[in-house]
Amino acid sequence: MNSIIFPGQGSQYVGMGYDWYKNYSEAKKIFNETDKILKEPLSNIIFKGPEDFLTKTNNAQPAILVVSIAILEVIKSQKKIDLSNFCQFVAGHSLGEYTALYASGVLDFESVVKLVKYRGELMNKSDKSGKGKMTAIIGLKINEIEKILKDFKKEGVCEIANDNSEGQVVISGNKESVDSFKSIAKNNGAKLAIDLKVSAPFHCMLMEEAAIKMDTEINKISFNQCKIPVISNVKAIPCKNSLEFKPLLSQQITKTVKWRETIILMENRGVKKIFEIGPGNVLGRLVKKITKNIECFSIQNPGDMDNLE
């Protein structure tokens, strides 16, 4: 049994997707349609940069989405793959959940591009004070982090943003609170505490205003029925009813991304191979940390399609 997963913000790099654009009409169509939908040359930013411009949340999020979809469309066409027969589940990390919803047929292309562009703009502007941050805590398990947070007395917000893998948990909140938590975590055995280069403290209550605005936008969009079960970031369980996703996508902005639990569920349901489709191989590395029982393949360059045999 197979599953397909899609990357989130942080996987972007200048030039991603260009080999697909250059060699496959299916990919070229996706990039060209994106520029028309957004009325801006996003493909030019993806292929040529500059890097600091591509890295901005309002550009990075739609860029990663579009590259992932372009690769997916080439794979479907060139390999004659019907996704509903090929994979048992689809899932994505944060932003990648939108790509998964496209793959499952819940969101059409124009809707998903507009939603993700709006999401990126909201999240980019959400920390106007510049007083938020995110930090990866390496070497402590989720239950150990939860225990420290329970006893944590510092004022301000400090919450679990991502449960990425065994021993890699990301926290998010106010700078002072996060920095205080880092010190306590190190005293409790954390090997490293790595500050992330992000524009805002994602997946915590400081994003509540963005979540409310996103909810309004999401409710303007028609959601179709799932062709493939999508595993939700918020619940880490498969959802088949498309109506479930509207509230879940809004909640996702402030809630923990349960990625470790998502992969464990796949393992428990008998998945043997996972294909990460999109730029980078961050998720594939996380899968290997979570379980030894699933093979994981990164499909980010045309030559990687051989792994789909």
QUIHU-V291633 format. One record per pair of residues at least 12 apart in sequence whose ideal C-beta (glycine too) atoms are under 10 Angstrom apart, sorted by sequence separation. I is the first residue (numbers start at 1). J is the second residue. If there is no record, write none. Layout:
i=I j=J
i=I j=J
This chain:
i=31 j=43
i=34 j=46
i=42 j=54
i=90 j=102
i=91 j=103
i=159 j=171
i=160 j=172
i=161 j=173
i=181 j=193
i=182 j=194
i=226 j=238
i=228 j=240
i=230 j=242
i=232 j=244
i=284 j=296
i=295 j=307
i=17 j=30
i=18 j=31
i=30 j=43
i=31 j=44
i=46 j=59
i=90 j=103
i=91 j=104
i=98 j=111
i=99 j=112
i=102 j=115
i=158 j=171
i=159 j=172
i=160 j=173
i=182 j=195
i=226 j=239
i=227 j=240
i=232 j=245
i=234 j=247
i=235 j=248
i=274 j=287
i=283 j=296
i=284 j=297
i=285 j=298
i=17 j=31
i=45 j=59
i=46 j=60
i=90 j=104
i=98 j=112
i=101 j=115
i=102 j=116
i=146 j=160
i=157 j=171
i=158 j=172
i=159 j=173
i=171 j=185
i=179 j=193
i=226 j=240
i=230 j=244
i=234 j=248
i=274 j=288
i=284 j=298
i=28 j=43
i=31 j=46
i=45 j=60
i=89 j=104
i=98 j=113
i=145 j=160
i=157 j=172
i=158 j=173
i=178 j=193
i=225 j=240
i=226 j=241
i=230 j=245
i=233 j=248
i=234 j=249
i=281 j=296
i=283 j=298
i=284 j=299
i=31 j=47
i=46 j=62
i=47 j=63
i=87 j=103
i=90 j=106
i=157 j=173
i=158 j=174
i=169 j=185
i=179 j=195
i=225 j=241
i=226 j=242
i=232 j=248
i=233 j=249
i=234 j=250
i=235 j=251
i=281 j=297
i=282 j=298
i=284 j=300
i=42 j=59
i=45 j=62
i=46 j=63
i=87 j=104
i=98 j=115
i=99 j=116
i=146 j=163
i=156 j=173
i=157 j=174
i=178 j=195
i=225 j=242
i=232 j=249
i=234 j=251
i=274 j=291
i=281 j=298
i=45 j=63
i=46 j=64
i=72 j=90
i=98 j=116
i=142 j=160
i=145 j=163
i=156 j=174
i=158 j=176
i=159 j=177
i=223 j=241
i=224 j=242
i=225 j=243
i=226 j=244
i=230 j=248
i=233 j=251
i=234 j=252
i=280 j=298
i=281 j=299
i=40 j=59
i=84 j=103
i=154 j=173
i=155 j=174
i=156 j=175
i=158 j=177
i=159 j=178
i=223 j=242
i=226 j=245
i=232 j=251
i=233 j=252
i=234 j=253
i=279 j=298
i=281 j=300
i=42 j=62
i=43 j=63
i=46 j=66
i=83 j=103
i=84 j=104
i=154 j=174
i=156 j=176
i=157 j=177
i=158 j=178
i=175 j=195
i=222 j=242
i=223 j=243
i=232 j=252
i=234 j=254
i=235 j=255
i=236 j=256
i=263 j=283
i=267 j=287
i=271 j=291
i=274 j=294
i=275 j=295
i=276 j=296
i=277 j=297
i=278 j=298
i=280 j=300
i=42 j=63
i=46 j=67
i=83 j=104
i=84 j=105
i=95 j=116
i=98 j=119
i=142 j=163
i=155 j=176
i=156 j=177
i=157 j=178
i=158 j=179
i=169 j=190
i=223 j=244
i=234 j=255
i=236 j=257
i=237 j=258
i=262 j=283
i=266 j=287
i=272 j=293
i=273 j=294
i=274 j=295
i=275 j=296
i=276 j=297
i=277 j=298
i=278 j=299
i=279 j=300
i=21 j=43
i=40 j=62
i=83 j=105
i=141 j=163
i=142 j=164
i=149 j=171
i=154 j=176
i=155 j=177
i=156 j=178
i=158 j=180
i=159 j=181
i=171 j=193
i=223 j=245
i=233 j=255
i=234 j=256
i=236 j=258
i=271 j=293
i=272 j=294
i=273 j=295
i=274 j=296
i=275 j=297
i=276 j=298
i=277 j=299
i=278 j=300
i=279 j=301
i=43 j=66
i=135 j=158
i=137 j=160
i=142 j=165
i=144 j=167
i=146 j=169
i=148 j=171
i=154 j=177
i=158 j=181
i=167 j=190
i=178 j=201
i=223 j=246
i=232 j=255
i=233 j=256
i=234 j=257
i=235 j=258
i=236 j=259
i=263 j=286
i=267 j=290
i=268 j=291
i=270 j=293
i=271 j=294
i=272 j=295
i=273 j=296
i=274 j=297
i=275 j=298
i=276 j=299
i=277 j=300
i=281 j=304
i=38 j=62
i=42 j=66
i=43 j=67
i=46 j=70
i=68 j=92
i=95 j=119
i=132 j=156
i=142 j=166
i=145 j=169
i=154 j=178
i=156 j=180
i=158 j=182
i=167 j=191
i=168 j=192
i=170 j=194
i=172 j=196
i=177 j=201
i=233 j=257
i=234 j=258
i=236 j=260
i=237 j=261
i=238 j=262
i=259 j=283
i=262 j=286
i=263 j=287
i=266 j=290
i=267 j=291
i=270 j=294
i=271 j=295
i=273 j=297
i=274 j=298
i=275 j=299
i=276 j=300
i=18 j=43
i=21 j=46
i=22 j=47
i=37 j=62
i=94 j=119
i=95 j=120
i=131 j=156
i=132 j=157
i=136 j=161
i=141 j=166
i=142 j=167
i=144 j=169
i=145 j=170
i=152 j=177
i=154 j=179
i=155 j=180
i=156 j=181
i=171 j=196
i=221 j=246
i=232 j=257
i=233 j=258
i=236 j=261
i=237 j=262
i=262 j=287
i=263 j=288
i=266 j=291
i=267 j=292
i=268 j=293
i=17 j=43
i=21 j=47
i=135 j=161
i=136 j=162
i=138 j=164
i=140 j=166
i=141 j=167
i=142 j=168
i=145 j=171
i=154 j=180
i=168 j=194
i=170 j=196
i=172 j=198
i=175 j=201
i=178 j=204
i=223 j=249
i=232 j=258
i=233 j=259
i=235 j=261
i=236 j=262
i=260 j=286
i=263 j=289
i=264 j=290
i=267 j=293
i=43 j=70
i=65 j=92
i=68 j=95
i=72 j=99
i=76 j=103
i=134 j=161
i=138 j=165
i=140 j=167
i=141 j=168
i=142 j=169
i=153 j=180
i=154 j=181
i=174 j=201
i=218 j=245
i=219 j=246
i=231 j=258
i=235 j=262
i=236 j=263
i=238 j=265
i=259 j=286
i=260 j=287
i=263 j=290
i=264 j=291
i=266 j=293
i=267 j=294
i=277 j=304
i=18 j=46
i=34 j=62
i=38 j=66
i=64 j=92
i=68 j=96
i=95 j=123
i=134 j=162
i=136 j=164
i=139 j=167
i=140 j=168
i=141 j=169
i=152 j=180
i=170 j=198
i=172 j=200
i=173 j=201
i=218 j=246
i=219 j=247
i=221 j=249
i=231 j=259
i=233 j=261
i=236 j=264
i=237 j=265
i=238 j=266
i=259 j=287
i=262 j=290
i=263 j=291
i=266 j=294
i=276 j=304
i=17 j=46
i=18 j=47
i=34 j=63
i=37 j=66
i=69 j=98
i=73 j=102
i=94 j=123
i=138 j=167
i=139 j=168
i=140 j=169
i=152 j=181
i=172 j=201
i=218 j=247
i=233 j=262
i=236 j=265
i=260 j=289
i=261 j=290
i=275 j=304
i=16 j=46
i=17 j=47
i=18 j=48
i=65 j=95
i=68 j=98
i=69 j=99
i=72 j=102
i=73 j=103
i=137 j=167
i=138 j=168
i=139 j=169
i=154 j=184
i=171 j=201
i=172 j=202
i=174 j=204
i=203 j=233
i=218 j=248
i=231 j=261
i=232 j=262
i=235 j=265
i=260 j=290
i=14 j=45
i=15 j=46
i=16 j=47
i=34 j=65
i=35 j=66
i=64 j=95
i=65 j=96
i=68 j=99
i=72 j=103
i=137 j=168
i=138 j=169
i=172 j=203
i=173 j=204
i=203 j=234
i=215 j=246
i=218 j=249
i=219 j=250
i=231 j=262
i=238 j=269
i=259 j=290
i=260 j=291
i=263 j=294
i=277 j=308
i=14 j=46
i=15 j=47
i=34 j=66
i=64 j=96
i=67 j=99
i=68 j=100
i=136 j=168
i=137 j=169
i=149 j=181
i=152 j=184
i=170 j=202
i=171 j=203
i=172 j=204
i=173 j=205
i=174 j=206
i=215 j=247
i=217 j=249
i=218 j=250
i=231 j=263
i=275 j=307
i=12 j=45
i=13 j=46
i=14 j=47
i=15 j=48
i=33 j=66
i=34 j=67
i=61 j=94
i=62 j=95
i=65 j=98
i=66 j=99
i=69 j=102
i=136 j=169
i=137 j=170
i=148 j=181
i=151 j=184
i=152 j=185
i=170 j=203
i=171 j=204
i=172 j=205
i=173 j=206
i=217 j=250
i=263 j=296
i=275 j=308
i=12 j=46
i=14 j=48
i=15 j=49
i=61 j=95
i=64 j=98
i=65 j=99
i=68 j=102
i=69 j=103
i=135 j=169
i=136 j=170
i=137 j=171
i=162 j=196
i=170 j=204
i=172 j=206
i=215 j=249
i=216 j=250
i=231 j=265
i=273 j=307
i=14 j=49
i=31 j=66
i=34 j=69
i=60 j=95
i=61 j=96
i=64 j=99
i=68 j=103
i=135 j=170
i=136 j=171
i=149 j=184
i=161 j=196
i=172 j=207
i=214 j=249
i=215 j=250
i=231 j=266
i=273 j=308
i=13 j=49
i=14 j=50
i=15 j=51
i=30 j=66
i=31 j=67
i=33 j=69
i=34 j=70
i=62 j=98
i=73 j=109
i=134 j=170
i=135 j=171
i=145 j=181
i=148 j=184
i=149 j=185
i=214 j=250
i=215 j=251
i=14 j=51
i=30 j=67
i=33 j=70
i=61 j=98
i=65 j=102
i=134 j=171
i=135 j=172
i=148 j=185
i=161 j=198
i=213 j=250
i=214 j=251
i=13 j=51
i=14 j=52
i=16 j=54
i=30 j=68
i=31 j=69
i=57 j=95
i=133 j=171
i=134 j=172
i=135 j=173
i=211 j=249
i=212 j=250
i=214 j=252
i=215 j=253
i=231 j=269
i=12 j=51
i=14 j=53
i=15 j=54
i=27 j=66
i=30 j=69
i=31 j=70
i=133 j=172
i=134 j=173
i=148 j=187
i=211 j=250
i=214 j=253
i=14 j=54
i=27 j=67
i=30 j=70
i=69 j=109
i=132 j=172
i=133 j=173
i=135 j=175
i=145 j=185
i=148 j=188
i=161 j=201
i=162 j=202
i=210 j=250
i=211 j=251
i=213 j=253
i=214 j=254
i=229 j=269
i=13 j=54
i=14 j=55
i=29 j=70
i=30 j=71
i=132 j=173
i=133 j=174
i=137 j=178
i=144 j=185
i=147 j=188
i=161 j=202
i=162 j=203
i=211 j=252
i=212 j=253
i=12 j=54
i=13 j=55
i=27 j=69
i=28 j=70
i=30 j=72
i=131 j=173
i=132 j=174
i=133 j=175
i=148 j=190
i=159 j=201
i=161 j=203
i=211 j=253
i=212 j=254
i=12 j=55
i=27 j=70
i=30 j=73
i=66 j=109
i=69 j=112
i=131 j=174
i=132 j=175
i=133 j=176
i=135 j=178
i=145 j=188
i=158 j=201
i=160 j=203
i=161 j=204
i=210 j=253
i=211 j=254
i=12 j=56
i=26 j=70
i=27 j=71
i=29 j=73
i=30 j=74
i=69 j=113
i=131 j=175
i=133 j=177
i=134 j=178
i=135 j=179
i=137 j=181
i=144 j=188
i=157 j=201
i=159 j=203
i=160 j=204
i=209 j=253
i=210 j=254
i=211 j=255
i=10 j=55
i=26 j=71
i=27 j=72
i=129 j=174
i=130 j=175
i=131 j=176
i=132 j=177
i=133 j=178
i=137 j=182
i=140 j=185
i=144 j=189
i=145 j=190
i=159 j=204
i=207 j=252
i=208 j=253
i=209 j=254
i=9 j=55
i=17 j=63
i=21 j=67
i=24 j=70
i=26 j=72
i=27 j=73
i=28 j=74
i=66 j=112
i=129 j=175
i=131 j=177
i=132 j=178
i=133 j=179
i=135 j=181
i=139 j=185
i=140 j=186
i=144 j=190
i=158 j=204
i=159 j=205
i=161 j=207
i=207 j=253
i=208 j=254
i=12 j=59
i=16 j=63
i=17 j=64
i=20 j=67
i=24 j=71
i=26 j=73
i=27 j=74
i=65 j=112
i=66 j=113
i=127 j=174
i=135 j=182
i=138 j=185
i=139 j=186
i=157 j=204
i=159 j=206
i=207 j=254
i=9 j=57
i=12 j=60
i=16 j=64
i=25 j=73
i=26 j=74
i=65 j=113
i=137 j=185
i=140 j=188
i=141 j=189
i=157 j=205
i=206 j=254
i=207 j=255
i=11 j=60
i=12 j=61
i=14 j=63
i=17 j=66
i=18 j=67
i=21 j=70
i=24 j=73
i=25 j=74
i=26 j=75
i=133 j=182
i=137 j=186
i=139 j=188
i=140 j=189
i=157 j=206
i=203 j=252
i=204 j=253
i=205 j=254
i=10 j=60
i=13 j=63
i=16 j=66
i=17 j=67
i=20 j=70
i=24 j=74
i=26 j=76
i=27 j=77
i=62 j=112
i=65 j=115
i=66 j=116
i=135 j=185
i=139 j=189
i=140 j=190
i=156 j=206
i=157 j=207
i=202 j=252
i=203 j=253
i=204 j=254
i=205 j=255
i=9 j=60
i=12 j=63
i=13 j=64
i=16 j=67
i=17 j=68
i=20 j=71
i=23 j=74
i=24 j=75
i=26 j=77
i=62 j=113
i=65 j=116
i=66 j=117
i=137 j=188
i=139 j=190
i=140 j=191
i=202 j=253
i=203 j=254
i=204 j=255
i=8 j=60
i=9 j=61
i=11 j=63
i=12 j=64
i=16 j=68
i=17 j=69
i=19 j=71
i=25 j=77
i=26 j=78
i=62 j=114
i=64 j=116
i=65 j=117
i=138 j=190
i=139 j=191
i=202 j=254
i=203 j=255
i=204 j=256
i=8 j=61
i=11 j=64
i=17 j=70
i=20 j=73
i=21 j=74
i=24 j=77
i=62 j=115
i=63 j=116
i=137 j=190
i=138 j=191
i=139 j=192
i=140 j=193
i=203 j=256
i=9 j=63
i=10 j=64
i=13 j=67
i=16 j=70
i=17 j=71
i=20 j=74
i=24 j=78
i=61 j=115
i=62 j=116
i=63 j=117
i=65 j=119
i=136 j=190
i=137 j=191
i=138 j=192
i=139 j=193
i=203 j=257
i=9 j=64
i=12 j=67
i=16 j=71
i=20 j=75
i=61 j=116
i=62 j=117
i=65 j=120
i=137 j=192
i=138 j=193
i=202 j=257
i=8 j=64
i=9 j=65
i=11 j=67
i=61 j=117
i=62 j=118
i=64 j=120
i=136 j=192
i=137 j=193
i=138 j=194
i=7 j=64
i=8 j=65
i=11 j=68
i=61 j=118
i=62 j=119
i=63 j=120
i=135 j=192
i=136 j=193
i=137 j=194
i=6 j=64
i=7 j=65
i=58 j=116
i=59 j=117
i=61 j=119
i=62 j=120
i=135 j=193
i=136 j=194
i=6 j=65
i=58 j=117
i=61 j=120
i=62 j=121
i=135 j=194
i=136 j=195
i=7 j=67
i=8 j=68
i=58 j=118
i=60 j=120
i=61 j=121
i=134 j=194
i=135 j=195
i=136 j=196
i=7 j=68
i=58 j=119
i=59 j=120
i=61 j=122
i=134 j=195
i=135 j=196
i=6 j=68
i=57 j=119
i=58 j=120
i=59 j=121
i=61 j=123
i=133 j=195
i=134 j=196
i=5 j=68
i=6 j=69
i=57 j=120
i=58 j=121
i=60 j=123
i=61 j=124
i=133 j=196
i=134 j=197
i=4 j=68
i=56 j=120
i=57 j=121
i=58 j=122
i=60 j=124
i=133 j=197
i=134 j=198
i=6 j=71
i=56 j=121
i=57 j=122
i=58 j=123
i=59 j=124
i=133 j=198
i=6 j=72
i=57 j=123
i=58 j=124
i=132 j=198
i=134 j=200
i=135 j=201
i=57 j=124
i=58 j=125
i=94 j=161
i=132 j=199
i=133 j=200
i=134 j=201
i=4 j=72
i=56 j=124
i=57 j=125
i=94 j=162
i=132 j=200
i=133 j=201
i=134 j=202
i=57 j=126
i=93 j=162
i=130 j=199
i=132 j=201
i=134 j=203
i=130 j=200
i=131 j=201
i=132 j=202
i=134 j=204
i=4 j=75
i=42 j=113
i=93 j=164
i=127 j=198
i=129 j=200
i=162 j=233
i=37 j=109
i=127 j=199
i=128 j=200
i=132 j=204
i=37 j=110
i=126 j=199
i=127 j=200
i=163 j=236
i=36 j=110
i=37 j=111
i=124 j=198
i=125 j=199
i=126 j=200
i=127 j=201
i=132 j=206
i=34 j=109
i=37 j=112
i=38 j=113
i=42 j=117
i=123 j=198
i=124 j=199
i=125 j=200
i=126 j=201
i=127 j=202
i=131 j=206
i=132 j=207
i=33 j=109
i=34 j=110
i=37 j=113
i=38 j=114
i=123 j=199
i=124 j=200
i=126 j=202
i=4 j=81
i=33 j=110
i=36 j=113
i=37 j=114
i=40 j=117
i=123 j=200
i=129 j=206
i=122 j=200
i=123 j=201
i=2 j=81
i=4 j=83
i=30 j=109
i=34 j=113
i=38 j=117
i=120 j=199
i=123 j=202
i=127 j=206
i=29 j=109
i=33 j=113
i=37 j=117
i=123 j=203
i=126 j=206
i=127 j=207
i=2 j=83
i=126 j=207
i=128 j=209
i=4 j=86
i=5 j=87
i=11 j=93
i=126 j=208
i=172 j=254
i=2 j=85
i=3 j=86
i=4 j=87
i=10 j=93
i=30 j=113
i=34 j=117
i=126 j=209
i=127 j=210
i=2 j=86
i=3 j=87
i=4 j=88
i=5 j=89
i=6 j=90
i=8 j=92
i=9 j=93
i=10 j=94
i=11 j=95
i=123 j=207
i=125 j=209
i=126 j=210
i=172 j=256
i=1 j=86
i=2 j=87
i=3 j=88
i=4 j=89
i=5 j=90
i=6 j=91
i=7 j=92
i=8 j=93
i=9 j=94
i=10 j=95
i=11 j=96
i=122 j=207
i=125 j=210
i=126 j=211
i=1 j=87
i=2 j=88
i=3 j=89
i=4 j=90
i=5 j=91
i=6 j=92
i=7 j=93
i=8 j=94
i=9 j=95
i=124 j=210
i=170 j=256
i=1 j=88
i=2 j=89
i=3 j=90
i=4 j=91
i=5 j=92
i=6 j=93
i=7 j=94
i=8 j=95
i=9 j=96
i=122 j=209
i=123 j=210
i=126 j=213
i=169 j=256
i=170 j=257
i=1 j=89
i=3 j=91
i=4 j=92
i=5 j=93
i=6 j=94
i=7 j=95
i=8 j=96
i=122 j=210
i=123 j=211
i=125 j=213
i=6 j=95
i=7 j=96
i=8 j=97
i=121 j=210
i=122 j=211
i=170 j=259
i=6 j=96
i=8 j=98
i=122 j=212
i=5 j=96
i=6 j=97
i=8 j=99
i=119 j=210
i=122 j=213
i=123 j=214
i=168 j=259
i=169 j=260
i=6 j=98
i=7 j=99
i=121 j=213
i=122 j=214
i=168 j=260
i=6 j=99
i=161 j=254
i=163 j=256
i=164 j=257
i=167 j=260
i=5 j=99
i=6 j=100
i=119 j=213
i=161 j=255
i=162 j=256
i=163 j=257
i=164 j=258
i=165 j=259
i=166 j=260
i=4 j=99
i=5 j=100
i=6 j=101
i=118 j=213
i=119 j=214
i=122 j=217
i=159 j=254
i=160 j=255
i=161 j=256
i=162 j=257
i=163 j=258
i=164 j=259
i=165 j=260
i=4 j=100
i=6 j=102
i=118 j=214
i=159 j=255
i=160 j=256
i=161 j=257
i=162 j=258
i=163 j=259
i=164 j=260
i=3 j=100
i=6 j=103
i=159 j=256
i=160 j=257
i=162 j=259
i=163 j=260
i=119 j=217
i=160 j=258
i=162 j=260
i=163 j=261
i=165 j=263
i=166 j=264
i=4 j=103
i=115 j=214
i=118 j=217
i=119 j=218
i=163 j=262
i=164 j=263
i=4 j=104
i=118 j=218
i=115 j=217
i=114 j=217
i=115 j=218
i=115 j=220
i=114 j=220
i=115 j=221
i=95 j=202
i=111 j=218
i=114 j=221
i=94 j=202
i=94 j=203
i=111 j=220
i=112 j=221
i=111 j=221
i=9 j=120
i=107 j=218
i=110 j=221
i=111 j=222
i=111 j=223
i=108 j=221
i=111 j=224
i=9 j=123
i=107 j=221
i=108 j=222
i=142 j=256
i=106 j=221
i=107 j=222
i=108 j=223
i=106 j=222
i=107 j=223
i=108 j=224
i=142 j=258
i=106 j=223
i=107 j=224
i=168 j=285
i=105 j=223
i=106 j=224
i=142 j=260
i=164 j=282
i=165 j=283
i=168 j=286
i=105 j=224
i=106 j=225
i=141 j=260
i=142 j=261
i=164 j=283
i=104 j=224
i=105 j=225
i=106 j=226
i=165 j=285
i=166 j=286
i=104 j=225
i=105 j=226
i=106 j=227
i=164 j=285
i=165 j=286
i=168 j=289
i=101 j=223
i=104 j=226
i=105 j=227
i=106 j=228
i=164 j=286
i=165 j=287
i=167 j=289
i=168 j=290
i=101 j=224
i=104 j=227
i=105 j=228
i=165 j=288
i=166 j=289
i=103 j=227
i=104 j=228
i=106 j=230
i=162 j=286
i=165 j=289
i=166 j=290
i=101 j=226
i=103 j=228
i=104 j=229
i=105 j=230
i=164 j=289
i=165 j=290
i=166 j=291
i=104 j=230
i=164 j=290
i=165 j=291
i=103 j=230
i=126 j=253
i=100 j=228
i=100 j=229
i=101 j=230
i=100 j=230
i=119 j=249
i=123 j=253
i=100 j=231
i=122 j=253
i=100 j=232
i=97 j=230
i=100 j=233
i=106 j=239
i=119 j=252
i=97 j=231
i=115 j=249
i=119 j=253
i=97 j=232
i=104 j=239
i=107 j=242
i=90 j=226
i=97 j=233
i=104 j=240
i=106 j=242
i=90 j=227
i=96 j=233
i=97 j=234
i=105 j=242
i=106 j=243
i=60 j=198
i=90 j=228
i=91 j=229
i=92 j=230
i=95 j=233
i=101 j=239
i=104 j=242
i=106 j=244
i=107 j=245
i=60 j=199
i=89 j=228
i=90 j=229
i=91 j=230
i=92 j=231
i=94 j=233
i=106 j=245
i=88 j=228
i=89 j=229
i=90 j=230
i=91 j=231
i=93 j=233
i=57 j=198
i=58 j=199
i=87 j=228
i=88 j=229
i=89 j=230
i=90 j=231
i=91 j=232
i=92 j=233
i=101 j=242
i=104 j=245
i=55 j=197
i=57 j=199
i=84 j=226
i=86 j=228
i=87 j=229
i=89 j=231
i=91 j=233
i=107 j=249
i=55 j=198
i=56 j=199
i=57 j=200
i=84 j=227
i=85 j=228
i=55 j=199
i=83 j=227
i=84 j=228
i=101 j=245
i=57 j=202
i=82 j=227
i=83 j=228
i=91 j=236
i=100 j=245
i=91 j=238
i=98 j=245
i=90 j=238
i=97 j=245
i=101 j=249
i=89 j=238
i=88 j=238
i=97 j=248
i=98 j=249
i=97 j=249
i=8 j=162
i=98 j=252
i=97 j=252
i=95 j=252
i=94 j=252
i=94 j=253
i=97 j=257
i=96 j=257
i=94 j=257
i=96 j=259
i=93 j=257
i=92 j=257
i=94 j=259
i=97 j=262
i=93 j=259
i=92 j=259
i=91 j=259
i=93 j=262
i=92 j=262
i=91 j=262
i=91 j=263
i=89 j=262
i=91 j=265
i=103 j=277
i=91 j=266
i=89 j=265
i=89 j=266
i=100 j=277
i=88 j=266
i=99 j=277
i=99 j=278
i=89 j=269
i=96 j=276
i=88 j=269
i=96 j=277
i=88 j=270
i=89 j=271
i=96 j=278
i=88 j=271
i=91 j=274
i=93 j=276
i=95 j=278
i=87 j=271
i=88 j=272
i=92 j=276
i=89 j=274
i=92 j=277
i=93 j=278
i=10 j=196
i=87 j=273
i=92 j=278
i=9 j=196
i=10 j=197
i=87 j=274
i=90 j=277
i=96 j=283
i=10 j=198
i=87 j=275
i=9 j=198
i=86 j=275
i=93 j=282
i=9 j=199
i=93 j=283
i=92 j=283
i=91 j=283
i=9 j=202
i=93 j=286
i=8 j=202
i=75 j=275
i=75 j=277
i=72 j=275
i=74 j=277
i=72 j=277
i=71 j=277
i=72 j=278
i=70 j=277
i=71 j=278
i=68 j=276
i=69 j=277
i=70 j=278
i=71 j=279
i=68 j=277
i=69 j=278
i=67 j=277
i=68 j=278
i=67 j=278
i=68 j=279
i=66 j=278
i=67 j=279
i=65 j=278
i=67 j=280
i=64 j=278
i=64 j=279
i=63 j=279
i=64 j=280
i=86 j=308
i=4 j=228
i=75 j=299
i=78 j=302
i=3 j=228
i=8 j=233
i=74 j=299
i=3 j=229
i=5 j=231
i=79 j=305
i=72 j=299
i=75 j=302
i=78 j=305
i=79 j=306
i=81 j=308
i=3 j=231
i=71 j=299
i=74 j=302
i=71 j=300
i=75 j=304
i=79 j=308
i=71 j=301
i=75 j=305
i=78 j=308
i=79 j=309
i=68 j=299
i=71 j=302
i=74 j=305
i=68 j=300
i=46 j=279
i=67 j=300
i=71 j=304
i=75 j=308
i=71 j=305
i=8 j=257
i=8 j=259
i=5 j=259
i=5 j=262
i=5 j=263
i=3 j=262
i=3 j=263
i=5 j=266
i=17 j=278
i=3 j=265
i=16 j=278
i=17 j=279
i=3 j=266
i=16 j=279
i=2 j=266
i=3 j=267
i=15 j=279
i=16 j=280
i=1 j=266
i=11 j=276
i=3 j=269
i=12 j=278
i=13 j=279
i=11 j=278
i=12 j=279
i=13 j=280
i=1 j=269
i=3 j=271
i=11 j=279
i=12 j=280
i=1 j=270
i=2 j=271
i=3 j=272
i=4 j=273
i=5 j=274
i=6 j=275
i=7 j=276
i=10 j=279
i=11 j=280
i=1 j=271
i=2 j=272
i=3 j=273
i=4 j=274
i=5 j=275
i=6 j=276
i=7 j=277
i=8 j=278
i=10 j=280
i=11 j=281
i=1 j=272
i=2 j=273
i=3 j=274
i=4 j=275
i=5 j=276
i=6 j=277
i=7 j=278
i=11 j=282
i=1 j=273
i=2 j=274
i=3 j=275
i=4 j=276
i=5 j=277
i=6 j=278
i=7 j=279
i=8 j=280
i=10 j=282
i=11 j=283
i=1 j=274
i=2 j=275
i=3 j=276
i=4 j=277
i=5 j=278
i=7 j=280
i=4 j=278
i=7 j=281
i=8 j=282
i=7 j=282
i=8 j=283
i=27 j=302
i=7 j=283
i=6 j=283
i=7 j=284
i=5 j=283
i=24 j=302
i=5 j=284
i=23 j=302
i=20 j=300
i=22 j=302
i=5 j=286
i=19 j=300
i=20 j=301
i=5 j=287
i=19 j=301
i=20 j=302
i=17 j=300
i=19 j=302
i=3 j=287
i=16 j=300
i=17 j=301
i=19 j=303
i=16 j=301
i=13 j=300
i=11 j=300
i=3 j=294
i=5 j=296
i=7 j=298
i=2 j=294
i=1 j=294
i=2 j=295
i=3 j=296
i=7 j=300
i=2 j=297
i=4 j=299
i=2 j=308
